[in-house]
Amino acid sequence: MNMSRRRDHVSIRIDEKLAGLCHTSSKHCICRVHDQLRRVNEKAYEPVIVAIGPYHRGKVDLQKMEKHKLRYLQHILKRGEETLVDNLVMAIRQLEEKARKCYAAETVRLDTDDFVEMMLLDGCFIVELFRKFNMRHLVEEDDLIFQSDQIRFCLRRDLILLENQLPFFIIAQLFDMTKFPGPQDEIIHMAICFLNYIIPNKKLVAPARILVNDIKHLLDLLHNSWCSSFAESRRNLKVGQLFINSATDLRKSGVRFKKLDTSCVLHIQFINGVLQIPPLRIADYTESFLRNLIAYEQYLTSNKPRYVCDYISFMNCLINSSNDVQLLRSNGIIEDWVRDDAEVHTMWSNLNKFIMISSDGHFSYSEVSNDVNMHCGRRQNVWMASLWRNYLNSPWKLASVLAAIILLLLTALQTVFTVLSYVRQLKN
């Protein structure tokens, strides 16, 4: 007689836990910032004026903008057909499953109706915001967003937070469905125009040949726009060194620093002993901007280049003290109107915490690091740097050195003439 084996109660408990697991997908593109990064500066990842998507939905201090979302939907409907809202809802319902997969399943606990409503209101708000910014004749006189530069700046800051994203195909679908007669730009160009002002002293340019289907969300679009030209220059990157000395130590080894005028902040180069670095203006939201790009790159697959993380790591090598900040500031590389040198050093040190560069060894600045370290390894460069630093770095010191050299030459000439005169006397 065969009797079924009695199962252990621990096995039953584990089976129940396994059955309760949510299905995970590698296609998630809108994620929570992991705890290590968040703990360094939690406010950098939190919206201050508007919640987009499910992660910050319902927060009390963000409710004022919820009414504005309804107003913007109303403005859209006034320009369209009376039944347009039904068409919009049905379109979003068809995209619900695809949109849900963009978020981690365990973090979205909304039923179908709430999820569809959220996608519709948030998406229409973003579309109308971009349209009004690019087509000012659409702005109503009582629109508070366009009465305050500060509100628009806060909106830009919130719209590029990793946790505050909407799938871009939702935005594109609503944009296409709410078009009206007359000339108007495409959604990518409108988004770039609105987000441009979040980049400190640099202008965003949409990557060449980029398509709507290539874009995951607004932060992804910003990342592509910020890194695309730099990525083109790093196609044949070689494996090399990852670290260099601080700016003040490099100066002692003969390295000079120069501000590089270019539209790409990431494009650092080393030519003939000069480390050329594009300027970065550090403003109120610069840290939040950089932190969210870093957080986004942490979720890329291991073989994907992490250009922003590499840039932060390279600059962190240079900035090892407030003296390094002062040196870079004096050369026009760091522009900061809100923090002193010690605070900039602390900010950069914190930015570099818990970030990972590309695991395949293809560090974006490996060639620059190799060239810098080779330059510093040559003794003559160190000697020349010491000579310049100690004797030639001011007009008075230079004049003193020149006077000493002239005196030595005159003394040598006098000695030669004396010897020649003595030899001539012996011959006579």
C-alpha positions in Angstrom: 0.0 0.0 0.0 1.5 3.3 -1.1 1.1 6.2 1.3 1.8 9.8 0.2 4.7 11.3 2.1 3.7 13.9 4.6 5.1 17.3 3.7 7.2 19.3 6.1 5.4 22.4 7.3 8.4 24.6 6.4 8.2 23.3 2.8 4.5 24.3 2.7 5.3 27.8 4.1 8.0 28.4 1.5 5.6 27.3 -1.3 3.0 29.8 -0.1 5.7 32.6 -0.1 6.8 31.6 -3.6 3.2 31.7 -4.8 2.8 35.2 -3.5 5.7 36.6 -5.3 5.0 39.2 -8.0 6.2 38.5 -11.4 9.3 40.6 -12.1 10.4 41.9 -15.5 13.7 43.2 -16.8 11.8 45.7 -18.9 11.1 48.0 -16.0 12.3 51.5 -16.9 10.7 53.6 -14.1 12.1 52.4 -10.8 12.5 53.5 -7.2 15.9 54.9 -6.3 17.7 52.3 -4.2 18.1 53.0 -0.5 21.9 53.6 -0.5 21.6 56.4 -3.0 18.5 57.8 -1.4 20.0 58.0 2.1 22.8 60.3 0.9 20.3 63.0 -0.1 16.6 62.0 -0.1 15.3 65.3 -1.1 17.1 65.2 -4.4 14.7 62.5 -5.6 11.4 63.9 -4.2 9.1 66.1 -6.2 8.4 69.6 -4.7 5.4 70.7 -6.8 3.9 67.9 -9.0 3.5 64.1 -8.8 3.7 62.2 -12.1 3.0 58.5 -12.1 2.2 56.3 -9.1 5.2 56.6 -6.8 4.4 60.0 -5.3 0.7 60.1 -6.0 -1.5 61.2 -3.2 1.1 63.2 -1.2 -0.6 66.1 0.6 1.9 68.8 -0.4 1.5 68.0 -4.1 -2.3 68.3 -4.3 -2.5 71.9 -5.6 -1.1 70.8 -9.0 -3.8 68.1 -9.3 -6.4 70.7 -9.9 -4.2 72.3 -12.5 -4.0 68.9 -14.3 -7.8 69.0 -14.6 -7.7 72.6 -15.9 -5.2 71.6 -18.6 -7.4 68.6 -19.6 -10.3 71.0 -19.8 -8.3 73.3 -22.1 -7.5 70.4 -24.4 -11.1 69.3 -24.5 -12.3 72.9 -25.4 -10.1 72.7 -28.5 -11.4 69.3 -29.6 -14.6 67.3 -30.0 -17.2 67.0 -27.2 -16.5 63.2 -27.0 -12.8 63.5 -27.1 -12.4 62.5 -23.5 -14.0 59.1 -24.3 -11.5 58.6 -27.1 -8.6 59.5 -24.8 -9.8 57.1 -22.0 -10.2 54.2 -24.5 -6.8 54.8 -25.9 -5.1 54.7 -22.5 -7.1 51.6 -21.5 -5.5 49.8 -24.5 -2.1 50.8 -23.3 -2.6 50.1 -19.6 -0.9 46.7 -19.6 2.1 48.0 -21.5 2.3 51.0 -19.2 2.1 48.9 -16.0 5.1 46.8 -17.1 7.2 50.0 -17.1 6.9 50.1 -13.3 7.9 47.5 -10.7 4.7 45.4 -10.1 4.8 45.6 -6.4 5.0 49.4 -6.3 1.8 50.0 -8.3 -1.3 49.1 -6.3 -3.9 51.0 -8.3 -6.9 49.3 -9.9 -7.6 49.7 -13.6 -9.8 52.8 -13.4 -7.4 54.7 -11.1 -4.4 53.8 -13.2 -6.0 54.9 -16.5 -7.2 58.1 -14.9 -3.7 58.8 -13.6 -2.1 58.2 -16.9 -4.6 60.4 -18.7 -4.4 63.4 -16.4 -0.6 63.3 -16.0 0.0 62.7 -19.7 -2.4 65.5 -20.8 -0.9 67.9 -18.2 2.6 67.3 -19.6 1.4 67.6 -23.2 -0.5 70.8 -22.6 2.4 72.3 -20.5 4.8 71.7 -23.4 2.4 73.1 -26.0 1.7 76.3 -24.0 5.4 76.8 -23.4 6.1 76.5 -27.2 2.9 78.3 -28.3 2.4 81.2 -25.9 -0.9 82.2 -27.6 -2.5 79.2 -25.9 -1.7 80.5 -22.4 -4.7 81.9 -20.5 -4.2 85.1 -18.5 -5.0 83.4 -15.2 -2.5 80.5 -15.7 -0.3 80.6 -12.6 2.3 78.4 -14.1 3.1 81.0 -16.7 3.0 83.8 -14.3 6.0 82.5 -12.3 9.4 81.5 -13.6 10.0 79.8 -10.3 7.0 77.5 -10.7 8.1 76.5 -14.2 11.6 75.8 -12.9 10.2 73.6 -10.2 8.2 71.7 -12.8 11.3 71.1 -14.9 13.1 69.8 -11.9 10.2 67.5 -11.0 9.7 66.2 -14.5 13.2 64.8 -14.7 13.1 62.8 -11.4 13.6 59.1 -11.9 10.6 58.2 -9.7 8.4 60.9 -11.3 8.1 59.5 -14.8 5.4 58.5 -17.3 6.1 56.1 -20.2 6.9 58.3 -23.2 4.6 56.3 -25.4 1.7 57.5 -23.2 2.8 61.2 -23.7 3.3 60.7 -27.5 -0.1 59.0 -27.9 -2.0 61.8 -26.1 0.0 64.4 -28.0 -1.0 62.8 -31.4 -4.6 62.5 -30.4 -4.9 66.1 -29.2 -3.3 67.9 -32.2 -5.3 70.7 -33.7 -5.0 72.4 -37.1 -2.1 74.7 -37.7 1.7 74.4 -37.6 3.2 72.9 -34.4 6.4 71.1 -33.5 6.7 67.4 -32.7 6.6 66.2 -29.1 10.4 65.5 -28.9 11.3 69.0 -29.9 8.7 70.5 -27.6 9.9 68.4 -24.6 13.5 69.5 -25.3 12.6 73.1 -25.5 10.8 73.0 -22.1 13.5 71.0 -20.3 16.4 73.0 -21.8 16.5 75.4 -18.9 17.2 72.7 -16.3 20.7 72.2 -17.7 23.2 74.5 -16.0 24.6 76.9 -18.7 24.3 74.2 -21.5 21.8 73.7 -24.2 20.0 70.4 -24.9 20.1 69.0 -28.4 17.9 66.1 -29.5 20.0 63.2 -30.7 20.1 62.7 -34.4 17.7 60.2 -35.8 16.0 59.6 -32.4 12.5 58.2 -32.7 9.6 58.4 -30.2 9.8 54.6 -29.8 13.4 54.9 -28.7 12.5 57.0 -25.7 11.6 55.4 -22.4 10.5 58.6 -20.5 11.5 62.3 -20.1 14.6 61.5 -18.0 15.7 59.0 -20.6 15.3 61.7 -23.3 17.3 64.2 -21.2 20.0 61.6 -20.7 20.2 60.8 -24.4 20.3 64.5 -25.3 23.0 65.3 -22.7 25.3 62.3 -23.6 24.7 61.7 -27.3 27.5 63.8 -28.7 29.9 62.5 -26.1 28.9 58.9 -26.8 29.8 59.4 -30.5 33.3 60.3 -29.5 33.7 57.2 -27.3 32.8 54.5 -29.9 36.3 53.0 -30.0 37.1 53.4 -26.3 40.1 51.4 -25.0 40.5 49.9 -21.6 42.8 51.9 -19.4 43.4 53.5 -16.1 40.5 54.8 -14.0 42.0 57.2 -11.5 44.2 60.4 -11.5 45.5 62.6 -8.8 43.8 65.7 -7.5 43.9 69.0 -9.3 46.4 70.6 -7.0 48.7 67.5 -7.2 48.4 67.5 -11.0 49.4 71.1 -11.1 52.6 70.3 -9.1 53.4 67.7 -11.8 53.1 70.2 -14.6 49.5 69.8 -15.7 47.7 73.0 -16.6 43.9 73.5 -16.6 41.8 75.3 -19.2 38.1 75.9 -19.7 36.9 74.1 -22.8 34.2 76.0 -24.7 31.9 73.2 -25.9 28.2 72.4 -25.7 28.9 69.0 -24.1 29.8 69.1 -20.4 31.2 65.6 -20.5 33.8 66.2 -23.2 37.1 66.3 -21.2 40.4 66.2 -23.1 44.1 66.3 -22.4 46.4 67.9 -25.0 50.0 69.0 -24.7 50.0 69.0 -20.9 46.7 70.9 -20.7 43.6 69.3 -19.1 40.7 70.9 -20.9 37.4 70.7 -19.1 34.0 72.3 -20.0 32.6 74.6 -17.4 29.8 73.4 -15.1 27.6 76.0 -13.3 26.4 74.7 -10.0 23.0 76.1 -9.2 20.2 75.3 -6.8 19.0 72.1 -8.6 22.3 70.9 -10.1 22.8 68.2 -7.5 19.3 66.9 -8.0 19.8 66.9 -11.8 23.0 64.9 -11.5 21.7 62.6 -8.9 18.8 61.5 -10.9 20.9 60.9 -14.0 23.2 58.8 -11.8 20.3 56.8 -10.4 18.9 56.2 -13.9 22.3 54.9 -15.1 22.5 52.5 -12.1 19.6 50.5 -13.6 21.2 50.1 -17.0 22.4 46.7 -17.9 26.0 46.0 -16.9 27.4 46.3 -20.5 25.8 49.7 -21.1 28.2 52.7 -20.7 27.5 55.0 -17.8 28.7 58.3 -19.0 27.4 60.5 -16.2 28.7 58.2 -13.5 32.1 58.1 -15.2 32.1 61.9 -15.3 31.3 62.2 -11.6 34.0 59.7 -10.8 36.6 61.5 -12.9 35.8 64.9 -11.4 35.7 63.4 -7.9 39.4 62.4 -8.5 40.2 66.0 -9.3 38.2 67.5 -6.4 39.8 66.1 -3.3 39.7 69.2 -1.2 38.4 72.8 -1.2 41.8 73.9 -2.7 41.0 71.8 -5.7 37.7 73.5 -6.1 39.4 76.9 -5.8 41.9 75.9 -8.5 39.2 74.7 -10.9 37.1 77.8 -10.1 40.0 80.1 -10.9 40.3 78.5 -14.3 36.6 79.0 -15.0 35.8 75.3 -14.9 33.5 75.4 -11.9 31.0 78.3 -11.7 29.1 78.4 -8.4 27.1 81.3 -7.1 25.4 79.5 -4.2 28.1 77.4 -2.4 31.6 78.0 -1.1 34.6 75.8 -2.1 34.2 73.5 0.9 30.5 72.9 0.2 31.2 72.1 -3.5 33.9 69.6 -2.4 31.4 68.0 0.0 28.7 67.9 -2.7 31.0 66.2 -5.2 32.2 63.7 -2.6 28.6 62.7 -1.8 27.7 62.5 -5.4 30.3 59.8 -5.9 29.0 57.6 -3.1 27.5 54.2 -4.0 27.8 54.7 -7.8 29.1 52.1 -10.2 31.0 52.7 -13.4 30.8 50.4 -16.4 31.8 46.9 -15.2 33.5 45.9 -18.5 36.4 48.2 -17.9 35.5 50.7 -20.5 35.8 53.8 -18.4 34.9 56.9 -20.5 38.0 58.8 -19.4 40.5 56.0 -19.5 42.6 57.5 -22.4 42.6 60.9 -20.7 43.7 59.3 -17.4 46.4 57.3 -19.2 47.8 60.5 -20.9 47.6 62.5 -17.7 49.4 59.9 -15.6 52.1 59.4 -18.3 52.7 63.1 -18.3 53.0 63.2 -14.6 55.4 60.3 -14.6 58.0 62.3 -16.6 60.6 63.9 -14.3 61.2 66.9 -16.5 57.6 67.9 -16.3 57.7 67.9 -12.5 61.0 69.9 -12.5 59.6 72.5 -14.9 56.4 72.7 -12.9 58.5 73.3 -9.7 60.6 75.9 -11.4 57.6 77.7 -12.7 55.7 77.5 -9.3 58.7 78.6 -7.2 60.5 81.1 -9.4 58.4 82.1 -12.5 54.8 82.5 -11.3 54.9 86.3 -10.7 56.5 89.3 -12.6 58.7 90.1 -9.6 60.1 86.6 -9.2 60.6 86.4 -13.0 62.5 89.7 -13.0 64.6 88.4 -10.1 65.5 85.2 -11.9 66.3 87.1 -15.1 68.5 89.5 -13.2 70.3 86.6 -11.5 70.8 85.0 -14.9 72.1 88.2 -16.5 74.5 88.7 -13.5 75.8 85.2 -13.9 76.3 85.7 -17.6 78.2 89.0 -17.0 80.3 87.4 -14.3 81.1 84.5 -16.7 82.0 87.0 -19.5 84.2 88.9 -17.1 86.0 85.7 -16.1 86.5 84.7 -19.8 87.9 88.2 -20.6 90.2 88.1 -17.6 91.5 84.6 -18.6 92.0 85.7 -22.2 93.9 88.9 -21.1 96.1 86.8 -18.9 96.8 84.3 -21.7 97.7 87.2 -24.1 100.1 88.6 -21.5 101.9 85.3 -21.2 102.3 85.1 -25.0 103.9 88.5 -25.0 
